[in-house]
Amino acid sequence: MENQVYTLGVWRVKPGQETAFVAAWKELGAFFMSLPEPPEPPGTLVQSLDDPQLFYSFGPWKSLEAIQAMRADPRTPAMIRQLAALCSEARPGNFRLVATVP
């Protein structure tokens, strides 16, 4: 369990940009799936029912090295900037799994 790693992003999308954000996130997800070590399973994007401008994205990766390789790919920063440009707040990050409920 302690070796399971995830990317997780908190995104506050600018008003009226929700549809464009979802489309850009799908484009980023398709790019991630084309990498030599893609997330498994593919990433997930959720939108708050109470605050429709608030999104969370997350996805499991095989290893921290796979995340580092994804972030080192020269296409990644531009795609993350494309998402962030649609947001008033963008906080992508790396996380590790520390507990689950059996």
Backbone as ProteinMPNN parsed JSONL, in Angstrom:
{"seq_chain_A": "MENQVYTLGVWRVKPGQETAFVAAWKELGAFFMSLPEPPEPPGTLVQSLDDPQLFYSFGPWKSLEAIQAMRADPRTPAMIRQLAALCSEARPGNFRLVATVP", "coords_chain_A": {"N_chain_A": [[0.82, -1.196, 0.0], [1.922, 1.262, 0.787], [3.522, 1.898, -1.338], [1.912, 2.75, -3.356], [1.158, 5.35, -5.508], [-0.21, 8.552, -6.371], [-1.453, 11.073, -8.601], [-2.946, 14.133, -7.831], [-5.175, 16.721, -8.289], [-6.394, 19.946, -7.44], [-8.801, 22.049, -8.569], [-10.069, 25.175, -9.208], [-12.296, 26.377, -11.26], [-12.663, 29.034, -13.567], [-15.604, 31.097, -13.771], [-17.977, 30.017, -16.152], [-16.152, 28.567, -17.631], [-16.234, 25.865, -17.338], [-16.969, 23.753, -19.156], [-14.963, 23.959, -21.124], [-12.783, 23.433, -19.494], [-13.214, 20.733, -18.74], [-12.975, 19.526, -21.26], [-10.27, 20.14, -21.849], [-9.058, 18.761, -19.761], [-9.69, 16.122, -20.433], [-8.193, 15.915, -22.759], [-5.619, 16.108, -21.691], [-5.679, 13.771, -20.155], [-5.856, 11.816, -22.198], [-3.362, 12.183, -23.355], [-1.724, 11.4, -21.161], [-2.405, 8.684, -21.117], [-1.102, 7.812, -23.36], [1.515, 7.66, -22.685], [4.604, 5.84, -21.96], [4.41, 4.61, -19.412], [1.502, 4.69, -18.319], [-1.153, 6.056, -16.17], [-2.821, 3.752, -13.971], [-5.854, 2.484, -12.939], [-7.103, 4.571, -15.689], [-7.169, 8.176, -15.143], [-9.38, 10.166, -13.007], [-11.95, 12.588, -12.956], [-13.699, 14.702, -10.898], [-16.544, 16.711, -10.062], [-17.732, 19.165, -7.871], [-20.95, 18.967, -6.441], [-22.117, 20.916, -4.928], [-20.602, 23.164, -5.399], [-20.081, 24.032, -8.344], [-17.85, 24.993, -9.702], [-15.663, 23.855, -8.622], [-13.309, 21.349, -8.947], [-11.837, 18.098, -8.701], [-9.093, 16.142, -9.592], [-7.71, 12.927, -10.069], [-5.429, 10.165, -10.099], [-4.068, 6.873, -10.14], [-0.68, 5.767, -10.254], [1.973, 3.662, -11.525], [4.392, 3.979, -10.233], [6.483, 6.312, -8.381], [8.506, 7.108, -10.031], [7.319, 6.864, -12.546], [5.485, 8.962, -12.441], [7.3, 11.082, -12.215], [8.581, 10.851, -14.693], [6.443, 11.448, -16.385], [5.972, 14.122, -15.663], [8.382, 15.189, -16.481], [8.249, 15.051, -19.184], [8.337, 17.023, -22.081], [5.905, 17.967, -23.064], [4.094, 18.02, -20.993], [4.168, 20.336, -19.114], [3.048, 22.43, -20.717], [0.48, 21.475, -21.208], [-0.558, 21.328, -18.627], [-0.459, 24.034, -17.999], [-2.382, 24.935, -19.808], [-4.724, 23.883, -18.664], [-4.601, 25.223, -16.164], [-4.885, 27.875, -16.97], [-7.563, 28.136, -17.326], [-8.506, 28.362, -14.841], [-9.027, 29.844, -11.576], [-7.694, 28.952, -9.46], [-5.241, 26.481, -9.165], [-3.944, 23.482, -8.216], [-1.952, 21.07, -8.666], [-0.57, 17.917, -7.592], [1.575, 15.392, -6.039], [0.892, 12.342, -4.409], [0.803, 9.829, -1.798], [-0.604, 6.652, -1.052], [-1.967, 6.039, 2.097], [-3.824, 4.765, 3.68], [-6.635, 2.536, 3.595], [-10.091, 1.55, 3.691], [-11.062, -1.557, 4.777]], "CA_chain_A": [[0.0, 0.0, 0.0], [2.727, 2.478, 0.906], [4.171, 2.182, -2.608], [0.946, 3.268, -4.307], [1.255, 6.808, -5.633], [-1.28, 9.178, -7.135], [-1.477, 12.507, -8.829], [-4.223, 14.705, -7.417], [-5.231, 18.152, -8.542], [-7.547, 20.733, -6.994], [-8.983, 23.04, -9.618], [-11.222, 26.073, -9.122], [-12.439, 26.827, -12.635], [-13.276, 30.356, -13.735], [-17.013, 31.017, -14.183], [-18.231, 29.855, -17.577], [-15.093, 27.808, -18.284], [-16.323, 24.466, -16.911], [-16.966, 22.847, -20.309], [-13.62, 24.024, -21.706], [-11.879, 22.76, -18.572], [-13.417, 19.281, -18.878], [-12.386, 19.135, -22.546], [-8.805, 20.202, -21.715], [-8.649, 17.67, -18.865], [-9.767, 14.886, -21.221], [-7.034, 15.94, -23.652], [-4.472, 15.768, -20.853], [-5.807, 12.352, -19.826], [-5.497, 11.031, -23.385], [-1.9, 12.272, -23.448], [-1.158, 10.538, -20.126], [-2.604, 7.284, -21.496], [-0.171, 7.487, -24.445], [2.869, 7.569, -22.14], [5.072, 4.466, -21.776], [3.87, 4.104, -18.141], [0.316, 5.507, -18.028], [-1.829, 5.755, -14.912], [-3.622, 2.521, -13.998], [-6.59, 2.729, -14.177], [-7.03, 5.978, -16.107], [-7.531, 9.188, -14.152], [-10.77, 10.492, -12.707], [-12.248, 13.995, -12.703], [-14.986, 14.877, -10.22], [-16.987, 18.093, -9.904], [-18.57, 19.344, -6.695], [-22.367, 19.24, -6.675], [-22.449, 22.139, -4.204], [-19.782, 24.257, -5.912], [-19.752, 23.48, -9.663], [-16.565, 25.464, -10.227], [-14.616, 23.114, -7.92], [-13.026, 20.027, -9.504], [-10.684, 17.331, -8.228], [-8.676, 15.09, -10.51], [-6.761, 12.021, -9.428], [-5.145, 8.934, -10.827], [-2.98, 6.058, -9.612], [0.443, 5.507, -11.157], [2.737, 2.471, -11.158], [5.519, 4.322, -9.36], [6.852, 7.725, -8.359], [9.33, 7.329, -11.224], [6.405, 7.065, -13.677], [4.985, 10.341, -12.307], [8.404, 11.979, -12.533], [8.784, 10.8, -16.145], [5.331, 12.19, -16.987], [6.191, 15.552, -15.424], [9.575, 15.587, -17.221], [7.944, 15.1, -20.613], [8.229, 18.44, -22.439], [4.517, 18.341, -23.372], [3.284, 18.113, -19.785], [3.974, 21.694, -18.581], [2.136, 23.209, -21.559], [-0.881, 20.971, -21.019], [-0.974, 21.751, -17.287], [-0.72, 25.483, -18.113], [-3.661, 25.083, -20.512], [-5.747, 23.682, -17.635], [-4.504, 26.281, -15.156], [-5.367, 29.134, -17.547], [-9.025, 28.127, -17.199], [-8.794, 28.309, -13.41], [-8.558, 30.882, -10.664], [-6.811, 28.218, -8.539], [-4.825, 25.184, -9.705], [-2.938, 22.886, -7.335], [-1.639, 19.664, -8.896], [0.454, 17.411, -6.683], [1.838, 13.961, -5.93], [0.463, 11.825, -3.109], [0.956, 8.389, -1.599], [-1.704, 6.039, -0.336], [-1.57, 5.729, 3.46], [-4.823, 3.921, 4.34], [-7.907, 2.236, 2.942], [-11.056, 0.897, 4.57], [-11.277, -2.91, 4.252]], "C_chain_A": [[0.859, 1.254, 0.0], [3.441, 2.839, -0.392], [3.21, 2.72, -3.651], [1.004, 4.79, -4.309], [0.185, 7.314, -6.601], [-0.882, 10.595, -7.51], [-2.874, 12.96, -8.421], [-4.152, 16.2, -7.659], [-6.512, 18.747, -8.004], [-7.64, 21.903, -7.965], [-10.225, 23.877, -9.337], [-11.311, 26.77, -10.475], [-13.129, 28.194, -12.667], [-14.725, 30.194, -14.201], [-17.153, 30.942, -15.7], [-17.215, 29.011, -18.319], [-15.164, 26.298, -17.983], [-16.236, 23.486, -18.092], [-15.592, 22.808, -20.969], [-12.62, 23.299, -20.813], [-11.997, 21.244, -18.71], [-12.795, 18.783, -20.183], [-10.86, 19.126, -22.474], [-8.299, 19.088, -20.817], [-8.68, 16.333, -19.605], [-8.58, 14.787, -22.184], [-5.766, 15.563, -22.88], [-4.506, 14.281, -20.502], [-5.438, 11.447, -20.99], [-3.985, 11.04, -23.585], [-1.251, 11.352, -22.414], [-1.277, 9.069, -20.513], [-1.672, 6.859, -22.628], [1.269, 7.339, -23.954], [3.295, 6.108, -21.989], [4.562, 3.818, -20.481], [2.669, 4.965, -17.738], [-0.257, 5.201, -16.652], [-2.678, 4.493, -15.08], [-4.537, 2.486, -12.794], [-6.486, 4.195, -14.572], [-7.543, 6.924, -15.022], [-9.026, 9.445, -14.059], [-10.879, 11.988, -12.45], [-13.623, 14.056, -12.059], [-15.251, 16.363, -10.035], [-17.916, 18.158, -8.702], [-20.012, 19.628, -7.104], [-22.794, 20.545, -6.017], [-21.744, 23.375, -4.755], [-19.281, 23.839, -7.292], [-18.477, 24.013, -10.308], [-15.387, 24.723, -9.599], [-14.508, 21.698, -8.476], [-11.834, 19.414, -8.774], [-10.367, 16.303, -9.3], [-7.664, 14.224, -9.779], [-6.577, 10.783, -10.284], [-3.98, 8.205, -10.195], [-1.911, 5.818, -10.687], [1.221, 4.299, -10.64], [3.822, 2.778, -10.137], [5.719, 5.834, -9.364], [7.697, 8.058, -9.582], [8.454, 7.555, -12.466], [5.821, 8.48, -13.64], [6.081, 11.327, -12.692], [8.684, 12.006, -14.027], [7.681, 11.577, -16.869], [5.576, 13.692, -16.844], [7.412, 16.071, -16.192], [9.334, 15.655, -18.727], [7.723, 16.557, -21.002], [6.808, 18.895, -22.772], [3.689, 18.602, -22.116], [3.109, 19.544, -19.28], [2.986, 22.531, -19.396], [0.692, 22.761, -21.356], [-1.415, 21.351, -19.644], [-1.278, 23.255, -17.296], [-2.056, 25.748, -18.805], [-4.82, 24.888, -19.529], [-5.771, 24.853, -16.665], [-5.025, 27.613, -15.675], [-6.887, 29.25, -17.455], [-9.474, 28.232, -15.749], [-8.357, 29.572, -12.686], [-7.646, 30.278, -9.605], [-6.507, 26.873, -9.161], [-3.705, 24.644, -8.828], [-2.757, 21.411, -7.644], [-0.546, 19.208, -7.939], [0.572, 15.902, -6.747], [1.504, 13.512, -4.521], [0.755, 10.334, -3.028], [-0.221, 7.884, -0.799], [-1.23, 5.654, 1.061], [-2.593, 4.845, 4.184], [-6.005, 3.68, 3.425], [-8.806, 1.579, 3.976], [-11.322, -0.5, 3.999], [-12.755, -3.205, 4.037]], "O_chain_A": [[0.557, 2.211, -0.713], [3.917, 3.965, -0.54], [3.643, 3.113, -4.734], [0.914, 5.434, -3.263], [-0.253, 6.609, -7.51], [-0.081, 11.234, -6.828], [-3.858, 12.253, -8.641], [-3.185, 16.859, -7.279], [-7.58, 18.143, -8.093], [-6.679, 22.648, -8.155], [-11.325, 23.332, -9.24], [-10.502, 27.642, -10.792], [-14.051, 28.463, -11.897], [-15.039, 29.262, -14.941], [-16.526, 31.706, -16.434], [-17.381, 28.755, -19.511], [-14.253, 25.55, -18.336], [-15.505, 22.499, -18.023], [-15.11, 21.735, -21.334], [-11.714, 22.627, -21.307], [-10.984, 20.548, -18.787], [-12.157, 17.731, -20.202], [-10.223, 18.203, -22.984], [-7.235, 18.524, -21.07], [-7.791, 15.502, -19.42], [-8.032, 13.705, -22.395], [-4.943, 14.789, -23.368], [-3.476, 13.607, -20.548], [-4.782, 10.424, -20.797], [-3.396, 10.02, -23.944], [-0.331, 10.604, -22.745], [-0.357, 8.288, -20.268], [-1.471, 5.663, -22.837], [2.146, 6.937, -24.718], [2.441, 5.226, -21.898], [4.31, 2.613, -20.451], [2.802, 5.866, -16.91], [0.109, 4.201, -16.034], [-3.182, 4.201, -16.164], [-4.027, 2.46, -11.674], [-5.851, 4.981, -13.869], [-8.258, 6.515, -14.106], [-9.816, 9.012, -14.898], [-10.014, 12.583, -11.809], [-14.595, 13.531, -12.601], [-14.331, 17.165, -9.874], [-18.786, 17.303, -8.537], [-20.265, 20.43, -8.002], [-23.72, 21.208, -6.485], [-22.228, 24.496, -4.599], [-18.162, 23.339, -7.406], [-18.07, 23.523, -11.362], [-14.241, 24.934, -9.994], [-15.48, 20.943, -8.478], [-10.946, 20.12, -8.296], [-11.267, 15.669, -9.85], [-6.867, 14.713, -8.978], [-7.441, 10.408, -11.077], [-3.012, 8.829, -9.761], [-2.219, 5.687, -11.871], [1.138, 3.956, -9.461], [4.137, 1.949, -9.282], [5.2, 6.542, -10.227], [7.614, 9.166, -10.112], [8.809, 8.348, -13.337], [5.679, 9.123, -14.68], [5.827, 12.294, -13.41], [8.992, 13.063, -14.579], [7.948, 12.278, -17.845], [5.404, 14.445, -17.802], [7.476, 17.255, -16.521], [10.125, 16.249, -19.46], [6.986, 17.264, -20.315], [6.533, 20.095, -22.763], [2.694, 19.325, -22.167], [1.972, 19.944, -19.031], [2.174, 23.26, -18.826], [-0.218, 23.59, -21.335], [-2.598, 21.665, -19.506], [-2.243, 23.697, -16.673], [-2.777, 26.675, -18.435], [-5.79, 25.645, -19.559], [-6.83, 25.409, -16.376], [-5.557, 28.407, -14.898], [-7.429, 30.355, -17.502], [-10.669, 28.197, -15.456], [-7.444, 30.275, -13.119], [-6.911, 30.998, -8.929], [-7.414, 26.19, -9.635], [-2.648, 25.263, -8.705], [-3.342, 20.569, -6.962], [0.299, 20.001, -7.523], [-0.212, 15.223, -7.41], [1.796, 14.213, -3.552], [0.931, 9.663, -4.045], [-0.773, 8.603, 0.034], [-0.193, 5.006, 1.199], [-2.261, 4.237, 5.201], [-6.337, 4.515, 2.584], [-8.336, 1.108, 5.012], [-11.763, -0.62, 2.856], [-13.108, -4.3, 3.599]]}, "name": "protein", "num_of_chains": 1, "seq": "MENQVYTLGVWRVKPGQETAFVAAWKELGAFFMSLPEPPEPPGTLVQSLDDPQLFYSFGPWKSLEAIQAMRADPRTPAMIRQLAALCSEARPGNFRLVATVP"}
